[in-house]
Amino acid sequence: MRDGDMSEVETNMGGLLRMWPKQTEKFMQEEAKDLRKRMVTFAKTRVRRVTGNYFKGFKAGKAVYKWSDAEYNVGVYNKAHHAHLIENGHRGMFWGHAGGWVPGKHIMEDSLRRFEPIFAKHVEDDLADFIVKELEK
C-alpha cells in the first residue's frame, strides 16, 4: 500500500467521524481489538521464552481521540512493565547473554505494518457497506 492511499483513508475517516460518530468509534474499537489479537499471535511466534505477563499485557484502547494530523486514533499498547525491553532490545544479564546486547523484537511495529492493508480492506468492505445502507434509508 502506498503512503498516499493511507492518507486518503484517513481523510475519509475524518468525514465519517463527523457524520456518524458512534458507528465510527465502534468500528475503530473493533479494529483495535483485531489488531491486539494479531499482535499477540505475532508476538508468540517471535518470542519463544517465558516473558512474564508480556502476552497478557497487550491492550486495545477504548477511546477514539484526535492526535497529530489524523482526526481519529485508537491506541493499542502493552502495559507489561518490561515490554520496552523486548520491543527495543536491552543489555543482557541472564540466560547466557552475559552482558551482550539482546536485539529488540519490534513486534508492535511489524504487526502494525502487516495490519495496514487489512485495515484498508476492512474500511473498504465493512465501513463502505454501512455507509451505503445508511444512505439508502
C-alpha positions in Angstrom: 0.0 0.0 0.0 1.3 3.4 -0.9 1.5 6.3 1.6 -1.0 8.3 -0.4 -3.6 5.6 -0.1 -3.4 5.6 3.7 -3.7 9.4 3.9 -6.8 9.2 1.6 -8.3 6.7 4.0 -7.5 9.0 7.0 -9.2 11.9 5.2 -12.4 9.9 4.5 -12.5 8.6 8.1 -12.4 12.2 9.4 -15.6 13.0 7.5 -17.3 9.8 8.7 -16.4 10.6 12.3 -18.3 13.8 12.0 -21.3 12.3 10.3 -21.7 9.1 12.3 -19.5 9.4 15.3 -20.9 6.4 17.4 -20.6 4.0 14.5 -17.2 5.2 13.5 -16.0 4.8 17.1 -17.4 1.3 17.3 -15.7 0.4 14.1 -12.3 1.8 15.3 -12.6 -0.1 18.6 -13.3 -3.3 16.8 -10.3 -2.7 14.6 -8.2 -2.0 17.7 -9.3 -5.3 19.2 -8.5 -7.1 16.0 -5.0 -5.5 15.9 -4.4 -6.5 19.5 -5.2 -10.2 18.7 -2.9 -10.1 15.7 -0.1 -8.6 17.9 -0.4 -11.3 20.5 -0.3 -14.0 17.8 2.7 -12.4 16.1 4.4 -12.0 19.5 4.0 -15.6 20.3 5.8 -16.5 17.0 8.7 -14.2 17.7 9.2 -14.5 21.5 9.8 -18.1 22.4 10.7 -17.6 26.1 8.7 -17.3 29.2 8.3 -13.5 29.5 6.1 -13.0 32.5 3.0 -11.1 31.6 4.1 -9.8 28.2 1.5 -11.6 26.2 -1.3 -10.7 28.7 -0.1 -7.0 28.6 -1.4 -6.2 25.1 -4.4 -3.9 25.4 -6.7 -2.1 23.0 -7.7 1.4 23.9 -11.4 2.3 24.2 -11.5 6.0 23.3 -11.3 7.3 19.8 -9.4 10.6 20.0 -7.7 13.2 17.9 -3.9 13.1 17.8 -1.4 14.7 15.4 -2.6 15.1 11.8 -5.1 12.3 11.9 -8.6 13.0 13.0 -9.1 9.6 14.7 -7.0 7.2 16.7 -7.3 4.3 19.0 -4.3 3.1 21.0 -3.1 -0.5 21.1 -0.3 -0.8 23.7 1.4 -3.3 26.0 1.2 -2.5 29.7 3.7 -5.0 30.9 6.5 -3.2 32.7 9.2 -4.9 30.7 7.6 -4.7 27.2 10.0 -1.9 26.1 12.9 -4.3 26.7 11.5 -6.9 24.4 10.5 -4.4 21.8 13.6 -2.3 21.6 16.4 -4.6 23.0 18.5 -4.4 26.1 21.8 -5.3 27.6 21.6 -9.0 28.5 22.4 -10.1 32.1 20.8 -13.6 32.2 20.2 -16.7 30.2 23.6 -16.9 28.6 23.9 -13.3 27.3 26.4 -12.2 30.0 26.4 -8.5 29.3 25.9 -8.7 25.5 23.3 -6.8 23.6 19.9 -8.6 23.1 18.3 -7.3 20.0 14.7 -6.0 20.1 11.9 -8.0 18.5 10.0 -4.9 17.2 6.7 -6.8 17.4 4.4 -3.8 17.6 6.0 -2.0 14.6 6.0 -5.1 12.4 2.5 -6.2 13.3 1.2 -2.7 12.6 2.9 -2.7 9.2 1.2 -6.0 8.4 -2.2 -4.8 9.6 -2.3 -1.6 7.4 -3.5 -3.4 4.2 -6.0 -5.5 6.3 -7.4 -2.2 7.9 -7.7 -0.6 4.5 -9.7 -3.7 3.2 -12.0 -3.5 6.3 -12.6 0.2 5.6 -13.5 -0.5 2.0 -15.7 -3.5 2.8 -17.3 -3.1 6.2 -17.5 0.6 6.5 -18.5 1.2 2.9 -21.4 -1.3 3.3 -22.5 0.6 6.4 -22.4 3.9 4.5 -24.4 2.5 1.6 -27.1 1.2 4.0 -27.3 4.5 5.8 -27.6 6.4 2.6 -30.4 4.1 1.3 -32.5 4.9 4.3 
